[in-house]
Amino acid sequence: MKALKYIIPLAIFAALCVFLAIGLTKDPRKVPSPFIDKPAPAFAIAKLHEPEAKFSPADMKGKVWLLNVWASWCVSCRVEHPVLNDMNRRGLVPIVGLNYKDQRADATKWLKQHGDPYLFSVWDFDGKVGIDYGVYGAPETFVIDKQGIIRYKHIGPISPDDVQKIFLPLLAKLNA
């Protein structure tokens, strides 16, 4: 009876260790998104540089485009930003920025410092649009097709390798 007193907690601890070990083998950037192959959530919010002008995903109907979630406080966004600048220079795809939970002045200053790869950015001060898109944190990037359907979600910074292996083939397919 005394042995059972120690075996049950030990078995529970061992089971938790197994689940933790399995979880550690998973790539956190490959979190399945319930939004894939679903219409991009609708919103209408102010542009970062033109507060009186609003943007809605419906404005991009007929175009394949990226919605890139970024913020001036985001360290990983700084890593990703040269890749976005290069994608913009190469004219690969229109990129709309979703400035997430940031101060407008900080965001505009950050873009002046690091370059502005965006067609324009919209300002999601309170994070409500991010919540609608299931954003875990910045940076995240959504590929949206001509019909306004989300076809891919990239969690974390985009690397040059991601551009070559993921984005270029997907963009070619969606633009065909």
C-alpha positions as CSV (number, residue, x, y, z in Angstrom):
1,M,0.0,0.0,0.0
2,K,2.9,2.4,0.9
3,A,4.5,1.6,-2.5
4,L,1.3,2.6,-4.3
5,K,1.5,6.0,-2.5
6,Y,4.8,6.7,-4.4
7,I,4.1,4.9,-7.7
8,I,1.0,7.0,-8.7
9,P,2.7,10.4,-8.4
10,L,5.8,9.0,-10.1
11,A,3.7,7.7,-13.0
12,I,1.9,11.0,-13.4
13,F,5.3,12.8,-13.4
14,A,6.6,10.4,-16.0
15,A,3.6,10.9,-18.2
16,L,4.0,14.7,-18.0
17,C,7.7,14.4,-18.9
18,V,6.7,12.3,-22.0
19,F,4.2,15.0,-23.1
20,L,6.8,17.8,-22.5
21,A,9.4,15.8,-24.5
22,I,6.9,15.4,-27.4
23,G,6.1,19.1,-27.3
24,L,9.7,20.1,-27.5
25,T,10.1,18.2,-30.7
26,K,7.5,20.3,-32.4
27,D,8.3,23.5,-34.5
28,P,6.4,26.4,-32.9
29,R,6.4,28.2,-36.3
30,K,4.1,25.4,-37.7
31,V,1.1,26.0,-35.5
32,P,-1.9,25.1,-37.6
33,S,-4.2,28.0,-38.3
34,P,-7.9,27.7,-38.5
35,F,-7.9,30.6,-41.0
36,I,-6.2,28.8,-43.8
37,D,-8.5,28.5,-46.8
38,K,-11.0,30.8,-45.1
39,P,-11.9,34.4,-46.0
40,A,-9.6,37.0,-44.5
41,P,-11.5,38.6,-41.5
42,A,-12.9,41.9,-42.5
43,F,-11.9,45.2,-40.9
44,A,-11.7,48.9,-41.7
45,I,-9.0,50.8,-39.8
46,A,-6.9,53.9,-40.3
47,K,-3.7,53.9,-42.2
48,L,-0.6,54.6,-40.2
49,H,0.6,57.6,-42.3
50,E,-2.9,58.9,-43.2
51,P,-5.2,58.6,-40.1
52,E,-8.1,60.0,-42.0
53,A,-7.9,57.2,-44.6
54,K,-9.2,53.7,-43.9
55,F,-8.2,50.4,-45.4
56,S,-10.2,47.2,-45.6
57,P,-9.0,43.8,-47.1
58,A,-11.8,44.2,-49.6
59,D,-9.7,47.0,-51.2
60,M,-7.2,44.4,-52.3
61,K,-9.7,42.0,-54.0
62,G,-8.3,40.8,-57.3
63,K,-4.7,40.9,-56.0
64,V,-2.5,38.4,-54.3
65,W,-1.0,40.3,-51.3
66,L,0.7,39.9,-47.9
67,L,-0.5,41.2,-44.6
68,N,2.6,41.5,-42.4
69,V,2.1,42.0,-38.7
70,W,4.9,44.2,-37.2
71,A,5.7,46.6,-34.4
72,S,8.5,49.0,-33.5
73,W,9.0,47.1,-30.2
74,C,9.4,43.8,-31.9
75,V,13.0,42.5,-32.0
76,S,12.2,39.7,-34.5
77,C,10.6,42.3,-36.8
78,R,14.0,44.0,-37.1
79,V,15.5,40.7,-38.2
80,E,12.8,40.2,-40.8
81,H,12.7,43.8,-42.1
82,P,15.6,43.6,-44.6
83,V,13.9,40.6,-46.2
84,L,10.7,42.6,-46.6
85,N,12.6,45.5,-48.0
86,D,14.2,43.2,-50.6
87,M,10.8,41.7,-51.5
88,N,9.5,45.2,-52.0
89,R,12.5,46.3,-54.1
90,R,12.1,43.2,-56.3
91,G,8.3,43.9,-56.7
92,L,7.4,40.4,-55.7
93,V,4.0,41.1,-54.1
94,P,2.2,44.0,-52.5
95,I,2.8,44.0,-48.8
96,V,0.4,45.7,-46.4
97,G,1.7,46.3,-42.9
98,L,-0.4,45.8,-39.8
99,N,1.3,47.8,-37.1
100,Y,0.3,45.9,-34.0
101,K,-0.2,47.3,-30.5
102,D,2.2,50.2,-31.1
103,Q,2.4,53.9,-30.8
104,R,1.9,55.8,-34.1
105,A,4.9,58.0,-33.5
106,D,7.2,55.1,-32.7
107,A,6.0,53.1,-35.7
108,T,6.5,56.0,-38.2
109,K,10.0,56.7,-36.7
110,W,10.9,53.0,-37.0
111,L,9.9,52.9,-40.7
112,K,12.0,56.0,-41.4
113,Q,15.0,54.4,-39.7
114,H,14.7,50.9,-41.3
115,G,13.0,51.6,-44.6
116,D,9.3,51.1,-45.5
117,P,8.6,48.0,-47.6
118,Y,4.9,48.4,-47.3
119,L,2.4,49.6,-49.9
120,F,1.1,51.2,-46.7
121,S,0.6,50.2,-43.1
122,V,-2.6,50.2,-41.0
123,W,-2.6,51.0,-37.3
124,D,-4.0,48.3,-35.0
125,F,-3.3,50.2,-31.7
126,D,-5.5,48.0,-29.5
127,G,-4.8,44.7,-31.3
128,K,-8.4,43.9,-32.2
129,V,-7.6,43.2,-35.8
130,G,-4.7,41.0,-34.7
131,I,-7.1,39.1,-32.5
132,D,-9.5,38.5,-35.4
133,Y,-6.6,37.1,-37.4
134,G,-5.4,34.8,-34.5
135,V,-2.1,36.6,-34.2
136,Y,0.1,35.2,-31.4
137,G,2.7,38.0,-31.7
138,A,4.8,39.9,-34.2
139,P,6.0,39.2,-36.8
140,E,3.4,37.1,-38.5
141,T,2.6,37.2,-42.3
142,F,-0.5,36.1,-44.1
143,V,-0.7,35.3,-47.9
144,I,-4.1,36.4,-49.2
145,D,-5.3,35.4,-52.6
146,K,-7.3,37.3,-55.3
147,Q,-10.6,36.3,-53.8
148,G,-9.6,37.4,-50.3
149,I,-8.9,33.9,-49.0
150,I,-6.0,33.3,-46.6
151,R,-3.7,30.7,-48.2
152,Y,-0.8,30.7,-45.8
153,K,0.3,32.0,-42.4
154,H,3.9,32.4,-41.5
155,I,4.7,32.7,-37.8
156,G,8.0,34.5,-37.0
157,P,10.4,36.3,-39.1
158,I,10.6,35.6,-42.9
159,S,14.1,34.5,-44.0
160,P,15.6,34.7,-47.5
161,D,15.3,30.9,-47.5
162,D,11.5,31.2,-46.7
163,V,11.1,33.6,-49.6
164,Q,12.7,31.1,-52.1
165,K,11.2,27.9,-50.8
166,I,7.7,29.0,-49.6
167,F,6.7,32.4,-50.8
168,L,7.9,32.5,-54.4
169,P,6.3,29.1,-55.3
170,L,3.1,30.0,-53.5
171,L,2.9,33.4,-55.1
172,A,3.5,32.0,-58.6
173,K,0.8,29.4,-58.1
174,L,-1.7,32.0,-56.8
175,N,-0.9,34.5,-59.6
176,A,-1.2,31.8,-62.3
